[in-house]
Amino acid sequence: MSLLTTSDTDHIVLSADEKKRLAYRARRDLFRVLAAQAVAALLVALVFGLVSGLNAAVSALLGAACYLAPNAVFVLRLVLATFRPEGAGAATFLIGNALKVLVAIGLLWLLADVEAGRLDWIAAVVGLIAALKGYWFGLLFSGGRLSK
C-alpha cells in the first residue's frame, strides 16, 4: 500500500509569467536577507564602538565580514541561477552552502592569524553571530515575512 496518491506526485506546471514572478521574488528576498545581515553587523559594530572604542568596532566588523563576504558570493551565485530557465537546483544550494561555511572558517582562521594581538575576540564573535543571525532582524522588522 502506497501512502502517496497520484495528486501528491503530480508536477505543478507554471506559466512563464509565474516563473518570472517567482524568480523576481527569490532575488529580492535573497538581497533582503543579505541586507538584514549587513545592517545587524553594522548595528553591533556601532554599539561596540560606542561602548568599547574603535578597536572593538573594527573587530566586530571583521568578525561579521568573515561570514558576510562568502555569503554575498553565495547569494550572487543563487541570484544568477534564477535567470536560468531551470533555476537553482538543490545541488547548487548544498554545495554552495558547504563552500560558504568552509570559506568563512578559513577567513576566521586568517583573521586570528593576522590580527592576533589587536583583535577584540568578544566583539569579533558577537559581530560574527550578528551576521549569522541578521536575517532575524529582517523578519522582526517585516512582521515575520521578508516577502511582501
Phi and psi in radians as a Rosetta constraint file:
Dihedral C 1 N 2 CA 2 C 2 CIRCULARHARMONIC -1.734 0.35
Dihedral N 2 CA 2 C 2 N 3 CIRCULARHARMONIC 2.430 0.35
Dihedral C 2 N 3 CA 3 C 3 CIRCULARHARMONIC -1.457 0.35
Dihedral N 3 CA 3 C 3 N 4 CIRCULARHARMONIC -0.239 0.35
Dihedral C 3 N 4 CA 4 C 4 CIRCULARHARMONIC -1.642 0.35
Dihedral N 4 CA 4 C 4 N 5 CIRCULARHARMONIC 2.352 0.35
Dihedral C 4 N 5 CA 5 C 5 CIRCULARHARMONIC -1.700 0.35
Dihedral N 5 CA 5 C 5 N 6 CIRCULARHARMONIC 2.970 0.35
Dihedral C 5 N 6 CA 6 C 6 CIRCULARHARMONIC -1.114 0.35
Dihedral N 6 CA 6 C 6 N 7 CIRCULARHARMONIC -0.541 0.35
Dihedral C 6 N 7 CA 7 C 7 CIRCULARHARMONIC -1.225 0.35
Dihedral N 7 CA 7 C 7 N 8 CIRCULARHARMONIC -0.437 0.35
Dihedral C 7 N 8 CA 8 C 8 CIRCULARHARMONIC -1.270 0.35
Dihedral N 8 CA 8 C 8 N 9 CIRCULARHARMONIC -0.441 0.35
Dihedral C 8 N 9 CA 9 C 9 CIRCULARHARMONIC -1.851 0.35
Dihedral N 9 CA 9 C 9 N 10 CIRCULARHARMONIC -0.010 0.35
Dihedral C 9 N 10 CA 10 C 10 CIRCULARHARMONIC -1.174 0.35
Dihedral N 10 CA 10 C 10 N 11 CIRCULARHARMONIC 2.521 0.35
Dihedral C 10 N 11 CA 11 C 11 CIRCULARHARMONIC -1.480 0.35
Dihedral N 11 CA 11 C 11 N 12 CIRCULARHARMONIC 2.496 0.35
Dihedral C 11 N 12 CA 12 C 12 CIRCULARHARMONIC -1.574 0.35
Dihedral N 12 CA 12 C 12 N 13 CIRCULARHARMONIC 2.229 0.35
Dihedral C 12 N 13 CA 13 C 13 CIRCULARHARMONIC -1.811 0.35
Dihedral N 13 CA 13 C 13 N 14 CIRCULARHARMONIC 2.136 0.35
Dihedral C 13 N 14 CA 14 C 14 CIRCULARHARMONIC -1.801 0.35
Dihedral N 14 CA 14 C 14 N 15 CIRCULARHARMONIC 2.542 0.35
Dihedral C 14 N 15 CA 15 C 15 CIRCULARHARMONIC -1.306 0.35
Dihedral N 15 CA 15 C 15 N 16 CIRCULARHARMONIC 2.916 0.35
Dihedral C 15 N 16 CA 16 C 16 CIRCULARHARMONIC -1.069 0.35
Dihedral N 16 CA 16 C 16 N 17 CIRCULARHARMONIC -0.652 0.35
Dihedral C 16 N 17 CA 17 C 17 CIRCULARHARMONIC -1.177 0.35
Dihedral N 17 CA 17 C 17 N 18 CIRCULARHARMONIC -0.717 0.35
Dihedral C 17 N 18 CA 18 C 18 CIRCULARHARMONIC -1.130 0.35
Dihedral N 18 CA 18 C 18 N 19 CIRCULARHARMONIC -0.711 0.35
Dihedral C 18 N 19 CA 19 C 19 CIRCULARHARMONIC -1.085 0.35
Dihedral N 19 CA 19 C 19 N 20 CIRCULARHARMONIC -0.707 0.35
Dihedral C 19 N 20 CA 20 C 20 CIRCULARHARMONIC -1.123 0.35
Dihedral N 20 CA 20 C 20 N 21 CIRCULARHARMONIC -0.769 0.35
Dihedral C 20 N 21 CA 21 C 21 CIRCULARHARMONIC -1.125 0.35
Dihedral N 21 CA 21 C 21 N 22 CIRCULARHARMONIC -0.736 0.35
Dihedral C 21 N 22 CA 22 C 22 CIRCULARHARMONIC -1.123 0.35
Dihedral N 22 CA 22 C 22 N 23 CIRCULARHARMONIC -0.724 0.35
Dihedral C 22 N 23 CA 23 C 23 CIRCULARHARMONIC -1.125 0.35
Dihedral N 23 CA 23 C 23 N 24 CIRCULARHARMONIC -0.729 0.35
Dihedral C 23 N 24 CA 24 C 24 CIRCULARHARMONIC -1.073 0.35
Dihedral N 24 CA 24 C 24 N 25 CIRCULARHARMONIC -0.795 0.35
Dihedral C 24 N 25 CA 25 C 25 CIRCULARHARMONIC -1.101 0.35
Dihedral N 25 CA 25 C 25 N 26 CIRCULARHARMONIC -0.689 0.35
Dihedral C 25 N 26 CA 26 C 26 CIRCULARHARMONIC -1.108 0.35
Dihedral N 26 CA 26 C 26 N 27 CIRCULARHARMONIC -0.779 0.35
Dihedral C 26 N 27 CA 27 C 27 CIRCULARHARMONIC -1.086 0.35
Dihedral N 27 CA 27 C 27 N 28 CIRCULARHARMONIC -0.798 0.35
Dihedral C 27 N 28 CA 28 C 28 CIRCULARHARMONIC -1.060 0.35
Dihedral N 28 CA 28 C 28 N 29 CIRCULARHARMONIC -0.794 0.35
Dihedral C 28 N 29 CA 29 C 29 CIRCULARHARMONIC -1.189 0.35
Dihedral N 29 CA 29 C 29 N 30 CIRCULARHARMONIC -0.637 0.35
Dihedral C 29 N 30 CA 30 C 30 CIRCULARHARMONIC -1.071 0.35
Dihedral N 30 CA 30 C 30 N 31 CIRCULARHARMONIC -0.771 0.35
Dihedral C 30 N 31 CA 31 C 31 CIRCULARHARMONIC -1.227 0.35
Dihedral N 31 CA 31 C 31 N 32 CIRCULARHARMONIC -0.574 0.35
Dihedral C 31 N 32 CA 32 C 32 CIRCULARHARMONIC -1.138 0.35
Dihedral N 32 CA 32 C 32 N 33 CIRCULARHARMONIC -0.730 0.35
Dihedral C 32 N 33 CA 33 C 33 CIRCULARHARMONIC -1.120 0.35
Dihedral N 33 CA 33 C 33 N 34 CIRCULARHARMONIC -0.782 0.35
Dihedral C 33 N 34 CA 34 C 34 CIRCULARHARMONIC -1.074 0.35
Dihedral N 34 CA 34 C 34 N 35 CIRCULARHARMONIC -0.738 0.35
Dihedral C 34 N 35 CA 35 C 35 CIRCULARHARMONIC -1.127 0.35
Dihedral N 35 CA 35 C 35 N 36 CIRCULARHARMONIC -0.703 0.35
Dihedral C 35 N 36 CA 36 C 36 CIRCULARHARMONIC -1.109 0.35
Dihedral N 36 CA 36 C 36 N 37 CIRCULARHARMONIC -0.678 0.35
Dihedral C 36 N 37 CA 37 C 37 CIRCULARHARMONIC -1.148 0.35
Dihedral N 37 CA 37 C 37 N 38 CIRCULARHARMONIC -0.712 0.35
Dihedral C 37 N 38 CA 38 C 38 CIRCULARHARMONIC -1.162 0.35
Dihedral N 38 CA 38 C 38 N 39 CIRCULARHARMONIC -0.715 0.35
Dihedral C 38 N 39 CA 39 C 39 CIRCULARHARMONIC -1.126 0.35
Dihedral N 39 CA 39 C 39 N 40 CIRCULARHARMONIC -0.731 0.35
Dihedral C 39 N 40 CA 40 C 40 CIRCULARHARMONIC -1.065 0.35
Dihedral N 40 CA 40 C 40 N 41 CIRCULARHARMONIC -0.744 0.35
Dihedral C 40 N 41 CA 41 C 41 CIRCULARHARMONIC -1.122 0.35
Dihedral N 41 CA 41 C 41 N 42 CIRCULARHARMONIC -0.726 0.35
Dihedral C 41 N 42 CA 42 C 42 CIRCULARHARMONIC -1.152 0.35
Dihedral N 42 CA 42 C 42 N 43 CIRCULARHARMONIC -0.681 0.35
Dihedral C 42 N 43 CA 43 C 43 CIRCULARHARMONIC -1.117 0.35
Dihedral N 43 CA 43 C 43 N 44 CIRCULARHARMONIC -0.740 0.35
Dihedral C 43 N 44 CA 44 C 44 CIRCULARHARMONIC -1.131 0.35
Dihedral N 44 CA 44 C 44 N 45 CIRCULARHARMONIC -0.730 0.35
Dihedral C 44 N 45 CA 45 C 45 CIRCULARHARMONIC -1.107 0.35
Dihedral N 45 CA 45 C 45 N 46 CIRCULARHARMONIC -0.689 0.35
Dihedral C 45 N 46 CA 46 C 46 CIRCULARHARMONIC -1.096 0.35
Dihedral N 46 CA 46 C 46 N 47 CIRCULARHARMONIC -0.776 0.35
Dihedral C 46 N 47 CA 47 C 47 CIRCULARHARMONIC -1.094 0.35
Dihedral N 47 CA 47 C 47 N 48 CIRCULARHARMONIC -0.799 0.35
Dihedral C 47 N 48 CA 48 C 48 CIRCULARHARMONIC -1.118 0.35
Dihedral N 48 CA 48 C 48 N 49 CIRCULARHARMONIC -0.628 0.35
Dihedral C 48 N 49 CA 49 C 49 CIRCULARHARMONIC -1.122 0.35
Dihedral N 49 CA 49 C 49 N 50 CIRCULARHARMONIC -0.721 0.35
Dihedral C 49 N 50 CA 50 C 50 CIRCULARHARMONIC -1.246 0.35
Dihedral N 50 CA 50 C 50 N 51 CIRCULARHARMONIC -0.631 0.35
Dihedral C 50 N 51 CA 51 C 51 CIRCULARHARMONIC -1.504 0.35
Dihedral N 51 CA 51 C 51 N 52 CIRCULARHARMONIC -0.748 0.35
Dihedral C 51 N 52 CA 52 C 52 CIRCULARHARMONIC -2.081 0.35
Dihedral N 52 CA 52 C 52 N 53 CIRCULARHARMONIC -0.099 0.35
Dihedral C 52 N 53 CA 53 C 53 CIRCULARHARMONIC 1.852 0.35
Dihedral N 53 CA 53 C 53 N 54 CIRCULARHARMONIC 3.121 0.35
Dihedral C 53 N 54 CA 54 C 54 CIRCULARHARMONIC -1.107 0.35
Dihedral N 54 CA 54 C 54 N 55 CIRCULARHARMONIC -0.709 0.35
Dihedral C 54 N 55 CA 55 C 55 CIRCULARHARMONIC -1.059 0.35
Dihedral N 55 CA 55 C 55 N 56 CIRCULARHARMONIC -0.725 0.35
Dihedral C 55 N 56 CA 56 C 56 CIRCULARHARMONIC -1.184 0.35
Dihedral N 56 CA 56 C 56 N 57 CIRCULARHARMONIC -0.674 0.35
Dihedral C 56 N 57 CA 57 C 57 CIRCULARHARMONIC -1.122 0.35
Dihedral N 57 CA 57 C 57 N 58 CIRCULARHARMONIC -0.768 0.35
Dihedral C 57 N 58 CA 58 C 58 CIRCULARHARMONIC -1.135 0.35
Dihedral N 58 CA 58 C 58 N 59 CIRCULARHARMONIC -0.688 0.35
Dihedral C 58 N 59 CA 59 C 59 CIRCULARHARMONIC -1.084 0.35
Dihedral N 59 CA 59 C 59 N 60 CIRCULARHARMONIC -0.724 0.35
Dihedral C 59 N 60 CA 60 C 60 CIRCULARHARMONIC -1.116 0.35
Dihedral N 60 CA 60 C 60 N 61 CIRCULARHARMONIC -0.729 0.35
Dihedral C 60 N 61 CA 61 C 61 CIRCULARHARMONIC -1.146 0.35
Dihedral N 61 CA 61 C 61 N 62 CIRCULARHARMONIC -0.702 0.35
Dihedral C 61 N 62 CA 62 C 62 CIRCULARHARMONIC -1.154 0.35
Dihedral N 62 CA 62 C 62 N 63 CIRCULARHARMONIC -0.718 0.35
Dihedral C 62 N 63 CA 63 C 63 CIRCULARHARMONIC -1.075 0.35
Dihedral N 63 CA 63 C 63 N 64 CIRCULARHARMONIC -0.743 0.35
Dihedral C 63 N 64 CA 64 C 64 CIRCULARHARMONIC -1.172 0.35
Dihedral N 64 CA 64 C 64 N 65 CIRCULARHARMONIC -0.661 0.35
Dihedral C 64 N 65 CA 65 C 65 CIRCULARHARMONIC -1.122 0.35
Dihedral N 65 CA 65 C 65 N 66 CIRCULARHARMONIC -0.478 0.35
Dihedral C 65 N 66 CA 66 C 66 CIRCULARHARMONIC -1.098 0.35
Dihedral N 66 CA 66 C 66 N 67 CIRCULARHARMONIC -0.428 0.35
Dihedral C 66 N 67 CA 67 C 67 CIRCULARHARMONIC -1.784 0.35
Dihedral N 67 CA 67 C 67 N 68 CIRCULARHARMONIC -0.685 0.35
Dihedral C 67 N 68 CA 68 C 68 CIRCULARHARMONIC -1.133 0.35
Dihedral N 68 CA 68 C 68 N 69 CIRCULARHARMONIC -0.667 0.35
Dihedral C 68 N 69 CA 69 C 69 CIRCULARHARMONIC -1.101 0.35
Dihedral N 69 CA 69 C 69 N 70 CIRCULARHARMONIC -0.948 0.35
Dihedral C 69 N 70 CA 70 C 70 CIRCULARHARMONIC -1.159 0.35
Dihedral N 70 CA 70 C 70 N 71 CIRCULARHARMONIC -0.523 0.35
Dihedral C 70 N 71 CA 71 C 71 CIRCULARHARMONIC -1.187 0.35
Dihedral N 71 CA 71 C 71 N 72 CIRCULARHARMONIC -0.652 0.35
Dihedral C 71 N 72 CA 72 C 72 CIRCULARHARMONIC -1.120 0.35
Dihedral N 72 CA 72 C 72 N 73 CIRCULARHARMONIC -0.682 0.35
Dihedral C 72 N 73 CA 73 C 73 CIRCULARHARMONIC -1.152 0.35
Dihedral N 73 CA 73 C 73 N 74 CIRCULARHARMONIC -0.719 0.35
Dihedral C 73 N 74 CA 74 C 74 CIRCULARHARMONIC -1.103 0.35
Dihedral N 74 CA 74 C 74 N 75 CIRCULARHARMONIC -0.770 0.35
Dihedral C 74 N 75 CA 75 C 75 CIRCULARHARMONIC -1.084 0.35
Dihedral N 75 CA 75 C 75 N 76 CIRCULARHARMONIC -0.758 0.35
Dihedral C 75 N 76 CA 76 C 76 CIRCULARHARMONIC -1.051 0.35
Dihedral N 76 CA 76 C 76 N 77 CIRCULARHARMONIC -0.716 0.35
Dihedral C 76 N 77 CA 77 C 77 CIRCULARHARMONIC -1.110 0.35
Dihedral N 77 CA 77 C 77 N 78 CIRCULARHARMONIC -0.745 0.35
Dihedral C 77 N 78 CA 78 C 78 CIRCULARHARMONIC -1.184 0.35
Dihedral N 78 CA 78 C 78 N 79 CIRCULARHARMONIC -0.678 0.35
Dihedral C 78 N 79 CA 79 C 79 CIRCULARHARMONIC -1.111 0.35
Dihedral N 79 CA 79 C 79 N 80 CIRCULARHARMONIC -0.769 0.35
Dihedral C 79 N 80 CA 80 C 80 CIRCULARHARMONIC -1.081 0.35
Dihedral N 80 CA 80 C 80 N 81 CIRCULARHARMONIC -0.599 0.35
Dihedral C 80 N 81 CA 81 C 81 CIRCULARHARMONIC -1.187 0.35
Dihedral N 81 CA 81 C 81 N 82 CIRCULARHARMONIC -0.426 0.35
Dihedral C 81 N 82 CA 82 C 82 CIRCULARHARMONIC -1.242 0.35
Dihedral N 82 CA 82 C 82 N 83 CIRCULARHARMONIC -0.257 0.35
Dihedral C 82 N 83 CA 83 C 83 CIRCULARHARMONIC -1.464 0.35
Dihedral N 83 CA 83 C 83 N 84 CIRCULARHARMONIC -0.246 0.35
Dihedral C 83 N 84 CA 84 C 84 CIRCULARHARMONIC -1.416 0.35
Dihedral N 84 CA 84 C 84 N 85 CIRCULARHARMONIC 2.590 0.35
Dihedral C 84 N 85 CA 85 C 85 CIRCULARHARMONIC -1.028 0.35
Dihedral N 85 CA 85 C 85 N 86 CIRCULARHARMONIC -0.641 0.35
Dihedral C 85 N 86 CA 86 C 86 CIRCULARHARMONIC -1.505 0.35
Dihedral N 86 CA 86 C 86 N 87 CIRCULARHARMONIC -0.152 0.35
Dihedral C 86 N 87 CA 87 C 87 CIRCULARHARMONIC 1.280 0.35
Dihedral N 87 CA 87 C 87 N 88 CIRCULARHARMONIC -2.842 0.35
Dihedral C 87 N 88 CA 88 C 88 CIRCULARHARMONIC -1.679 0.35
Dihedral N 88 CA 88 C 88 N 89 CIRCULARHARMONIC 2.213 0.35
Dihedral C 88 N 89 CA 89 C 89 CIRCULARHARMONIC -1.518 0.35
Dihedral N 89 CA 89 C 89 N 90 CIRCULARHARMONIC 3.057 0.35
Dihedral C 89 N 90 CA 90 C 90 CIRCULARHARMONIC -1.106 0.35
Dihedral N 90 CA 90 C 90 N 91 CIRCULARHARMONIC -0.644 0.35
Dihedral C 90 N 91 CA 91 C 91 CIRCULARHARMONIC -1.122 0.35
Dihedral N 91 CA 91 C 91 N 92 CIRCULARHARMONIC -0.699 0.35
Dihedral C 91 N 92 CA 92 C 92 CIRCULARHARMONIC -1.035 0.35
Dihedral N 92 CA 92 C 92 N 93 CIRCULARHARMONIC -0.770 0.35
Dihedral C 92 N 93 CA 93 C 93 CIRCULARHARMONIC -1.175 0.35
Dihedral N 93 CA 93 C 93 N 94 CIRCULARHARMONIC -0.852 0.35
Dihedral C 93 N 94 CA 94 C 94 CIRCULARHARMONIC -1.168 0.35
Dihedral N 94 CA 94 C 94 N 95 CIRCULARHARMONIC -0.782 0.35
Dihedral C 94 N 95 CA 95 C 95 CIRCULARHARMONIC -1.164 0.35
Dihedral N 95 CA 95 C 95 N 96 CIRCULARHARMONIC -0.756 0.35
Dihedral C 95 N 96 CA 96 C 96 CIRCULARHARMONIC -1.082 0.35
Dihedral N 96 CA 96 C 96 N 97 CIRCULARHARMONIC -0.699 0.35
Dihedral C 96 N 97 CA 97 C 97 CIRCULARHARMONIC -1.177 0.35
Dihedral N 97 CA 97 C 97 N 98 CIRCULARHARMONIC -0.708 0.35
Dihedral C 97 N 98 CA 98 C 98 CIRCULARHARMONIC -1.111 0.35
Dihedral N 98 CA 98 C 98 N 99 CIRCULARHARMONIC -0.763 0.35
Dihedral C 98 N 99 CA 99 C 99 CIRCULARHARMONIC -1.117 0.35
Dihedral N 99 CA 99 C 99 N 100 CIRCULARHARMONIC -0.679 0.35
Dihedral C 99 N 100 CA 100 C 100 CIRCULARHARMONIC -1.044 0.35
Dihedral N 100 CA 100 C 100 N 101 CIRCULARHARMONIC -0.779 0.35
Dihedral C 100 N 101 CA 101 C 101 CIRCULARHARMONIC -1.145 0.35
Dihedral N 101 CA 101 C 101 N 102 CIRCULARHARMONIC -0.742 0.35
Dihedral C 101 N 102 CA 102 C 102 CIRCULARHARMONIC -1.121 0.35
Dihedral N 102 CA 102 C 102 N 103 CIRCULARHARMONIC -0.735 0.35
Dihedral C 102 N 103 CA 103 C 103 CIRCULARHARMONIC -1.149 0.35
Dihedral N 103 CA 103 C 103 N 104 CIRCULARHARMONIC -0.697 0.35
Dihedral C 103 N 104 CA 104 C 104 CIRCULARHARMONIC -1.071 0.35
Dihedral N 104 CA 104 C 104 N 105 CIRCULARHARMONIC -0.736 0.35
Dihedral C 104 N 105 CA 105 C 105 CIRCULARHARMONIC -1.109 0.35
Dihedral N 105 CA 105 C 105 N 106 CIRCULARHARMONIC -0.739 0.35
Dihedral C 105 N 106 CA 106 C 106 CIRCULARHARMONIC -1.090 0.35
Dihedral N 106 CA 106 C 106 N 107 CIRCULARHARMONIC -0.700 0.35
Dihedral C 106 N 107 CA 107 C 107 CIRCULARHARMONIC -1.183 0.35
Dihedral N 107 CA 107 C 107 N 108 CIRCULARHARMONIC -0.652 0.35
Dihedral C 107 N 108 CA 108 C 108 CIRCULARHARMONIC -1.118 0.35
Dihedral N 108 CA 108 C 108 N 109 CIRCULARHARMONIC -0.712 0.35
Dihedral C 108 N 109 CA 109 C 109 CIRCULARHARMONIC -1.075 0.35
Dihedral N 109 CA 109 C 109 N 110 CIRCULARHARMONIC -0.793 0.35
Dihedral C 109 N 110 CA 110 C 110 CIRCULARHARMONIC -1.102 0.35
Dihedral N 110 CA 110 C 110 N 111 CIRCULARHARMONIC -0.733 0.35
Dihedral C 110 N 111 CA 111 C 111 CIRCULARHARMONIC -1.058 0.35
Dihedral N 111 CA 111 C 111 N 112 CIRCULARHARMONIC -0.761 0.35
Dihedral C 111 N 112 CA 112 C 112 CIRCULARHARMONIC -1.125 0.35
Dihedral N 112 CA 112 C 112 N 113 CIRCULARHARMONIC -0.620 0.35
Dihedral C 112 N 113 CA 113 C 113 CIRCULARHARMONIC -1.321 0.35
Dihedral N 113 CA 113 C 113 N 114 CIRCULARHARMONIC -0.782 0.35
Dihedral C 113 N 114 CA 114 C 114 CIRCULARHARMONIC -1.376 0.35
Dihedral N 114 CA 114 C 114 N 115 CIRCULARHARMONIC -0.720 0.35
Dihedral C 114 N 115 CA 115 C 115 CIRCULARHARMONIC -1.862 0.35
Dihedral N 115 CA 115 C 115 N 116 CIRCULARHARMONIC 0.466 0.35
Dihedral C 115 N 116 CA 116 C 116 CIRCULARHARMONIC -0.921 0.35
Dihedral N 116 CA 116 C 116 N 117 CIRCULARHARMONIC -0.817 0.35
Dihedral C 116 N 117 CA 117 C 117 CIRCULARHARMONIC -1.415 0.35
Dihedral N 117 CA 117 C 117 N 118 CIRCULARHARMONIC -0.411 0.35
Dihedral C 117 N 118 CA 118 C 118 CIRCULARHARMONIC -1.778 0.35
Dihedral N 118 CA 118 C 118 N 119 CIRCULARHARMONIC -0.233 0.35
Dihedral C 118 N 119 CA 119 C 119 CIRCULARHARMONIC -1.352 0.35
Dihedral N 119 CA 119 C 119 N 120 CIRCULARHARMONIC 2.304 0.35
Dihedral C 119 N 120 CA 120 C 120 CIRCULARHARMONIC -1.571 0.35
Dihedral N 120 CA 120 C 120 N 121 CIRCULARHARMONIC 1.799 0.35
Dihedral C 120 N 121 CA 121 C 121 CIRCULARHARMONIC -1.146 0.35
Dihedral N 121 CA 121 C 121 N 122 CIRCULARHARMONIC -0.619 0.35
Dihedral C 121 N 122 CA 122 C 122 CIRCULARHARMONIC -1.101 0.35
Dihedral N 122 CA 122 C 122 N 123 CIRCULARHARMONIC -0.804 0.35
Dihedral C 122 N 123 CA 123 C 123 CIRCULARHARMONIC -1.115 0.35
Dihedral N 123 CA 123 C 123 N 124 CIRCULARHARMONIC -0.701 0.35
Dihedral C 123 N 124 CA 124 C 124 CIRCULARHARMONIC -1.132 0.35
Dihedral N 124 CA 124 C 124 N 125 CIRCULARHARMONIC -0.744 0.35
Dihedral C 124 N 125 CA 125 C 125 CIRCULARHARMONIC -1.216 0.35
Dihedral N 125 CA 125 C 125 N 126 CIRCULARHARMONIC -0.693 0.35
Dihedral C 125 N 126 CA 126 C 126 CIRCULARHARMONIC -1.162 0.35
Dihedral N 126 CA 126 C 126 N 127 CIRCULARHARMONIC -0.670 0.35
Dihedral C 126 N 127 CA 127 C 127 CIRCULARHARMONIC -1.089 0.35
Dihedral N 127 CA 127 C 127 N 128 CIRCULARHARMONIC -0.724 0.35
Dihedral C 127 N 128 CA 128 C 128 CIRCULARHARMONIC -1.086 0.35
Dihedral N 128 CA 128 C 128 N 129 CIRCULARHARMONIC -0.800 0.35
Dihedral C 128 N 129 CA 129 C 129 CIRCULARHARMONIC -1.110 0.35
Dihedral N 129 CA 129 C 129 N 130 CIRCULARHARMONIC -0.685 0.35
Dihedral C 129 N 130 CA 130 C 130 CIRCULARHARMONIC -1.079 0.35
Dihedral N 130 CA 130 C 130 N 131 CIRCULARHARMONIC -0.721 0.35
Dihedral C 130 N 131 CA 131 C 131 CIRCULARHARMONIC -1.191 0.35
Dihedral N 131 CA 131 C 131 N 132 CIRCULARHARMONIC -0.700 0.35
Dihedral C 131 N 132 CA 132 C 132 CIRCULARHARMONIC -1.109 0.35
Dihedral N 132 CA 132 C 132 N 133 CIRCULARHARMONIC -0.696 0.35
Dihedral C 132 N 133 CA 133 C 133 CIRCULARHARMONIC -1.892 0.35
Dihedral N 133 CA 133 C 133 N 134 CIRCULARHARMONIC 0.259 0.35
Dihedral C 133 N 134 CA 134 C 134 CIRCULARHARMONIC -1.105 0.35
Dihedral N 134 CA 134 C 134 N 135 CIRCULARHARMONIC -0.422 0.35
Dihedral C 134 N 135 CA 135 C 135 CIRCULARHARMONIC -1.099 0.35
Dihedral N 135 CA 135 C 135 N 136 CIRCULARHARMONIC -0.389 0.35
Dihedral C 135 N 136 CA 136 C 136 CIRCULARHARMONIC -1.139 0.35
Dihedral N 136 CA 136 C 136 N 137 CIRCULARHARMONIC -0.561 0.35
Dihedral C 136 N 137 CA 137 C 137 CIRCULARHARMONIC -1.103 0.35
Dihedral N 137 CA 137 C 137 N 138 CIRCULARHARMONIC -0.734 0.35
Dihedral C 137 N 138 CA 138 C 138 CIRCULARHARMONIC -1.069 0.35
Dihedral N 138 CA 138 C 138 N 139 CIRCULARHARMONIC -0.735 0.35
Dihedral C 138 N 139 CA 139 C 139 CIRCULARHARMONIC -1.188 0.35
Dihedral N 139 CA 139 C 139 N 140 CIRCULARHARMONIC -0.684 0.35
Dihedral C 139 N 140 CA 140 C 140 CIRCULARHARMONIC -1.109 0.35
Dihedral N 140 CA 140 C 140 N 141 CIRCULARHARMONIC -0.775 0.35
Dihedral C 140 N 141 CA 141 C 141 CIRCULARHARMONIC -1.558 0.35
Dihedral N 141 CA 141 C 141 N 142 CIRCULARHARMONIC -0.052 0.35
Dihedral C 141 N 142 CA 142 C 142 CIRCULARHARMONIC -1.917 0.35
Dihedral N 142 CA 142 C 142 N 143 CIRCULARHARMONIC 0.241 0.35
Dihedral C 142 N 143 CA 143 C 143 CIRCULARHARMONIC 1.291 0.35
Dihedral N 143 CA 143 C 143 N 144 CIRCULARHARMONIC 0.468 0.35
Dihedral C 143 N 144 CA 144 C 144 CIRCULARHARMONIC 1.563 0.35
Dihedral N 144 CA 144 C 144 N 145 CIRCULARHARMONIC 0.007 0.35
Dihedral C 144 N 145 CA 145 C 145 CIRCULARHARMONIC -2.319 0.35
Dihedral N 145 CA 145 C 145 N 146 CIRCULARHARMONIC 2.233 0.35
Dihedral C 145 N 146 CA 146 C 146 CIRCULARHARMONIC -1.438 0.35
Dihedral N 146 CA 146 C 146 N 147 CIRCULARHARMONIC -0.503 0.35
Dihedral C 146 N 147 CA 147 C 147 CIRCULARHARMONIC -1.591 0.35
Dihedral N 147 CA 147 C 147 N 148 CIRCULARHARMONIC 2.387 0.35
